[in-house]
Structures are given as structure tokens and as C-alpha cells.
Amino acid sequence: MIRERATPDATASGADTGGGDPSESRAWRYALTTSGWFLCALGALGLFAWACGEQDYLQIEPTRPPLHYNGAFGFLLWGGGYLALVRGRVRSARGCAAGLLPVGALIFLASVPGAGFRIDDWLFTPSRYATPAGPGGSAWTTGVEFCGAALAIALAAVRGHRVLQALGGTLIGAALILGALGALATIRASGLVFIPSGPSLLGITGVCTGGLALLASGFRRGAPPAVLGHIVPLGFGGAGAVLTVALWLVLQAEQEERVQRQVQFEAAHIQRLVLERVPTEMNLLVELAERWPEARAGADVPPPMKLDAGNYLGQVPGCIGVARVDDQNRVVWIESGARHPDTFEGLGGGEALIRAAASGQAAMVRPPRSYWRGQRVMLLFAPGRPKTAGGGMVSVISVQQFYANVLNANASAGYGVTLSEGEEEVFTRYAAQPGAGGRWSQSLPINFRGHEWRLTVWPTPDALARENLALPRLALLVGLLTTALLALAAHLAQTARRRTFALENEVRERKLAERAMRQSEEKYRTLIENLGQGIFLQDREHRFVAANAQFCKSAGRAEGEIIGSTETDLYDAARAHAHAEEVRTVLTEGRSVESETEALAGERRTCVRRVLTPVRDATGRTTGVLGICWDVTEQRRLEAHVHQASKMDAIGQLAGGIAHDFNNLLTVILGNLEMMLPSLAPGHPDHALVSSAQSAAVRAAALTQRLLGFSRRHQLDWRPTNLNGIVTEVVGLLQRTIDPLTRIETHLGDELWAVHADPTQLNQVLMNLCINARDAIGGTGQITIETGCVAVTDGPPAKRGDFVRLRVADTGAGMSPEVKARIYEPFFTTKDVGKGTGLGLAMVFAIVRQHKGWIDCYSEVGAGTRFDIYLPRSEEAKVVAAPESLPPSTRIGKETVLVVDDEELIRKLAVMTLQGRGYCVLQASDGKEAVELYAREKDRIDLVLLDLTMPVLSGREAFRQLLDLNPRVKVIFASGYAAEQLSDLEKEHMVGFVKKPYRPNELILAVEDAFPWRSGLRHEVPPVQVCTPPAVAVA
């Protein structure tokens, strides 16, 4: 099944990913997960309780309603949105937000007066729960909080906008928590006061839980750097803002309570004034009526009555008239500021006034305003005689003037007063300046003689200003400003501290960098100073500006002498000119220059290699020259040695091939001559010819051995050897053969180490060197031979260790460098024609190399020549003498021998030699034929004489196949090369080795050594088939 990977566009479009964002912090995920499950559980519990009709279990506080089912449904959507966000299901989170938003909106709109959009029309709410919680079953604050939660979930589900998500979610979470806590408690001057009524406690708990989860939005993708970098200023600012707001709330509450107490005091004071003043006026009127009980309506008003009435009118504020009522209820006005009704009914007192007059009781009546031309008045009636119907006194008092006079004189000026009776205002003070309205008003009842009045008192703006209501706001402003200053100071302190740390770190890093730079400079200075190469730096004026110790040493000057000088100050004219030209080339062309020059350092001529490189600045301009020079004398000498060695190897290959072919021919010649010579008597005319031919063949064989020795292919007799014995032997021979004018002096080392060598080869090396020295002297002179033990510690690894040195020096004519460079070349000679072959030193070079040593030559024209030969020390200390060869036996062989050689003449010679001693011989011309023949006749064949170099199938390959046929096969190898060239397998299984050119007697000895009886062992030879091959004439 191939599943296509979701593209970033598809993810951004809102598709559910099914997994959270890896960048979201664990704290945010834990907060939303815990809160989401709690809200879901709260919503499910609420719906379950309402479905079962047990909603009373949701009412934790008796004064607060239970969690309503529309709130439970909202919490269920809220928690689902949180869980969807945590799991990365963006579409599900948006769906929950889309469902939560209308729930909150409907709850809120149901509480708006006049909206006409009641949620109870759709979701029935019992009346006993609707009123305390609100029209929608839940408080309007719960609806607003649901809308805020929906907005936060929708914002969190948006891809990108991380800063907006963090800020929006955090602010909404803080608003939800503050709103929920505000519905639970408030701050008063006395402290924190819990509100007994309001939304459900479960609802408040759910909102606080959801808000706390939203506070983690700021840490959704880790702590914001701005918060981490300013945690202290933000902490100061937040704490200061909280304390300032709390102080502001406390001052505001205290100020409000002080104003309320003042208003309450003023209201109580006015109430007391009213309750005291109205009875007082009634008592004055009663006294006046009782003083004139017998007054008649038709009679004239006595002056004293009129005087008393005037006094009463002056004492009672707002009194606009005093009248006498007789027993017939006729009205006579004693004092009146205006024209008033003349009849009792015209007073407007109605039934109340008539009953009071008939019963003789005092009364206060509020007539309609229409009786008094729209003026508010109150009628006071006092009988002449208590409880007797006989008339009395009536006082008309203007309510507005009465209370205005009473309040203006006794009440504070900064308070408005309203006195109302039922729905009608009886008196209003400061009607055009209602002060702070109903917020500060205080209402008290006034009851007098059956009349119920409502007294309302409120402070005017001037009174509020005197109470300094701006103090809380000023405290808030000063607190916020102080908080801002403290936060700024903390920010500056933290910034200063952070910058101080940064500066300290920078200083520390700079010190570390400087220390590292110094260490680096010291390291590179040490490196440069200890290099074997001389390093220098020159500027564009060819002045030396820097040089290391090696360069100063090579120049033979101190560093102070070199710095500031030029090449003309250090070198001779020719060398300085060449150096200046190279520097000029580097500066003008901007390329590196390499060169080699020969210089004379003391008495030693050296070869110096120099590399000049341009030094460029940031713009690429060449500003100087960096030079490196080193001594390559030893390197060039080694290269010359390598070149000489490779040349010698090539010539050796050629010489070895020629010697191999000569060996094959000489084997036939020597074999036939040796077989012919015994058949000739000593006096036979051909005996001398055959003997001369045999001697010439032996000399030719020796020549081929020298060629094979030059190519390192002939067989050597390796054993521990003492060079002192070889020197003694050679010197003894030379002293009898060279001119007595040439003196030989030896200096033999004591306790000389042994070397692993072939004594014959070393004898030849020393003999060749001494003969060359004799020829170089050409008369009177001296040859010095020295031996000694040396320990070499310098040079390449192959030339280090313990060595035995053989030194041959002469006082001859010496050699020029040109001749010295070619002395090891084969056939190169400076001798006259016929006096040298040119192979002497070539043989010496090859033999020394074959012995894992090396040779050094020191020679100058007119100063003689010295050869130093170094041979490695042998681990075996005992010197072994050469073994003596046994003479061939006279036994007649009966075994079968397989002769394998590609040279027919050599093969025939071997067949004749072995058949002459009684052996049964089979023959093969190459390795393939030999293997096939051995496969057929392996039960008959006792021994195989195998040549190593053959066409078709070489001797080595044939030997391996013979081992496969018979692991115990006996093989004698025949070769003109050395036996050391055989592999370990061949050496392990071979029973003998004959070196070409071999003589018939050497072949017989090798064959006899291959059988046990040759060593004296008794061995019954198994019966074999006797073959008598026909005799073969050897050409």
C-alpha cells in the first residue's frame, strides 16, 4: 500500500494531523490535557444529573444556583476543544469552538433587556432556578466567558502566528480567571468580601480551570525569550500592578463607604429635623387655637388674636396664612399673604379635615394642588377645645418654602433632598443638580399623623469634590507610575547586570582569545623555530622582516643582523643576484618560484632548495614574499643512489638472463669434457686440448657466476662470518702478488661482531677493492684496511642499528665527481684496454646490497679514495666454517629418476650421467609433460630432477601439481639461480639442489644424497622395474 505524504499546504489548510506538533512544550500539553479532561468530565456530569432529574446535586452553595445544562454543554465543548488541540486535530478543535461560541452568545443575549432572544424559549429552565442564575439559566458572565474560550481555541487552531497565539491565549486566560474570581468575591475597605449570590460554583471552577490552561499558551513552544530575558522587570511590574489595583480598590471602597456614611448621616439628620419640626408647628397652632377658643366667624378679629396670629405666621417658615374656623365651619382669615378660599370646603382638606373639625382633633392634610393654584401646601388644623366640635385654627404652609427654610438653615448645603409622597414629589432641593444620582442616594421613610413620606438624600458634585473622590484615581495613577518606574529600574538593573555579565564574558573571552592567540603564536613560533627548513619573510623592498633560527644558522648571521637587511647584505654577488631576481618575479607576477642552488657551507658543498611564495593582503595585492629553504644534499645523494640502484637492477636483469643461457651451455660443455677426459690417456695428443677446453669452460663458468652474483641470483653460502679472518686471508694473498712499493696496513677491530654473509663473496669484495686501490696508486703508496663496530643512529630507518664497517683507503690519484658518479656501472672502467672488465665495483655494489648493507665512497682528485662498507650485525655470535663436500660413492643405483629440462642437451647429459651409474631414467621436455608422465608412472618414479625455468609449465607450477599427485614426492631442483629464491614450500619439500652449470659428479652426489643409503641408513630398496633406455649421444 502506498501512502502519499501530506504536503505542507494540506496541513496548513486545517486537515487533522492526528499528532501533536513536536515543537509544542510538554507543560502546555499537560495543562491542556488535564484541563480538557476535567471540563469534559464536568460537562458530562452536569448533563447526566439534569437528564436524571438530580440537578440539586449540582448546587454546592445554597445561595447559588446549580450548574445549568446549557453551561454543562458549553464546558463539554470547551474541554473537547482542548483535547483536540493537544492531539493536533485542528478541524475538530475549530468545530468545538464553532459550537461553543453560539452557546455563549445565546446565554449572554438571553440576559440583555429588550433583546427578545431568550434561550429559555428553547431550553426549559425551572422557575426556581431561573431567577437566581439569570434569564438564560446561567449568568451572563458565563456566556461572555464561553465566547472568550471559543475565541482562544480558534486562535490556537490557526497555523503560524505564534506570537499572537501566545499573547491572545494568555490575555484571555487571565481575563477568564479574573472574571470568575470577581463573581466569587470583591474587595472592600474591610478586606476581601465573598459574594453570597451569583453564578454556580461549579461553573466558576470550570472557568478558572480553563483560564489556567490558557495561561500556558505563552509557553506553548517553550518560554518566550522576551519573558525569560525580562522575568524580573515583568515580575516587578505584575506585582506592582496587582498591589496598585488592590490599593485602588481599597481606597475606592473606603471612599465610597465614607461618602455613604456621610449621606446616611445627612439623611438621618434631615429625617430628624422633619420629624421634629412638623410637630413643633402643630403644637404652636394648637396653642394658638386654645388661646382663642370662642372666636366667631361674623365678629371682628380682635387685635390680640391678630397679633398672636402674626407671631405664629412669623415663627412658622413657609406659612402663607392663618384662619379661624367657627363651629359652623366658616372660615375667617386672620393673617394671609394672598387671597385664599373663604369656605371650609374650599381649603381642599376633604373628608380628613371635616372629620378632624367634627371630632375636635388636630390634623395635617395635604390638599390637592389645584385648590391652591398649583402650589404644594399642607393644612394644619387645631381645635379650639380638644375633642370638641366647636371650630379651631387652620394654618396653610407652603411645603417648598417650609422645607427650604428648614433644610437651608439646618442641613448641609452639599446635599440634594427629595421628599415624595407615593409617586408624587412633595419637595425637591437641587432638582437641577442630582449629584451622583442613585449611586450615592440614601432613602428613609417619614411617618407623621398617618402620612407616609419618602426622604431621599444624595451628595452634590461639590460635596463629592469636597470628599476628594479623585484620591483613589490619583493613587492608581501614582501606583502605576511607581510600578512602571520600579519595573523600568529593575529592567535597567537587569540590563546593566546582563550587559555587565556580557562585558565580563567578552573580556574573559577576549583574554582567552588573547591567551589562545599567544599560545598559538608560541606554538607556531616553536614549530617554525624547530623546523629543519629555513623560513623568512621579505617585503616589497627586499628587506628581511622575519626569519627563523634555521635560516639564521644557514646564513651564518644573528637574527638582529638579518632583520632589515637585503639579500645583497647576506650573500655573494652571484647568489644575491639570483635571489633578487626570484623575489622580483614573485612580486611582479604573483606566482611561486622554486629553485635549487649549490652553496659552500664551511668545507662542505651543499644543495639548497628554495621556494618563494607571494604574501597578499585583503585586497589581493602582493605585499611580500614568504620563503622556505632547506638542505637537500642528502636527499639528492639518496636519489642518486636510488637511480644507480635501479640502473644496476636493470643491468643485473640483463646480466642474469645472459648468465642463465651461458650456464645451460656450459653445463653441456663441462659435462661432455668431464666425461671425455677419463677416456684419454695423459699422453694422448687430445688430452691437452681437452684439458685446455675444460679450463676455459671453468673460467667461463666463473664469469657467469660473477654475472649472477651481480644480478643477485646465484646461490650463496650464508653463515656467521668474522671480517677479520677475511681481511687476514686477502692481505696474505695480496702481499705475495702486488708491488712491494705499495704497502698494506691493517687496523682490525677487537671483539668484532659477526656478520651473516658468504665468505667467498666478501673475499671477492675485498679483493676487488684492493686491486682497484693498487691500480690507482700505480707505484709507491699505501692501502689501509680497517674493521670496526659502529652504531648508526642517523639516516633512514633501514640504515640505523648495529653494523660492522669495512674500510679500504688508498693514497692514489683519486676520482673526479664525474667519474665517481659512474664507478658502479657495469663495464665502466678508466683503465687501459685489456686491463679491466669494468665489473669489479659493480660486483662489489651488488654483493654488498645482497648482504643488506651499503657502501659509501669518498674521493677527491689527488687526495685518494676511501670505501666504507657497512654490513648488519649477525644475531649469531659463533663463526661457522664451510662444510666439506663428500666424494661420490661407487654404488650402482637402481632407482628410477625423472629428468625434466627444456634444454635437450642438458637433459641428454643428465640422462647419460645417471644411466652410467645404473639409474633408470625417464625424461620430459617441459613441466606439463613431466606432470602427465608422473601421473602415469608415479609408482615407479623415485626421484624427480626438475629445472625451475621452463616454457609451457614452469618448474614451480609443475612442482605444485606433483605435490597434489604425491605429497611425498622427492624433487631435486636444478637452476642457475640461487636456492634462496625458492619459496618456503619448495624448500620444505625438496631433497636437493644442483646449481648450473653442474658437472656429472655434482649431479651424482645430489642424487645419492636424496636417498637414505647415502647417509648410512640401511634401507631395503623395493624392487623396481629395470629400464634400460637406449643410449643417447650427447652433442
Beta strands, then each sheet from edge to edge (+ up, - down):
strand 1: 185-188
strand 2: 191-194
strand 3: 319-325
strand 4: 331-336
strand 5: 363-365
strand 6: 377-383
strand 7: 392-398
strand 8: 415-421
strand 9: 424-429
strand 10: 442-448
strand 11: 451-459
strand 12: 534-539
strand 13: 544-547
strand 14: 593-601
strand 15: 604-616
strand 16: 622-631
strand 17: 719-721
strand 18: 742-747
strand 19: 755-757
strand 20: 781-792
strand 21: 801-810
strand 22: 854-860
strand 23: 864-872
strand 24: 896-900
strand 25: 920-924
strand 26: 943-947
strand 27: 971-975
strand 28: 990-995
sheet 1: 1+ 2-
sheet 2: 4+ 3- 7+ 6- 5+
sheet 3: 9+ 8- 11+ 10-
sheet 4: 13+ 12- 16+ 15- 14+
sheet 5: 17+ 19-
sheet 6: 18+ 20+ 21- 23+ 22-
sheet 7: 25+ 24+ 26+ 27+ 28+
end
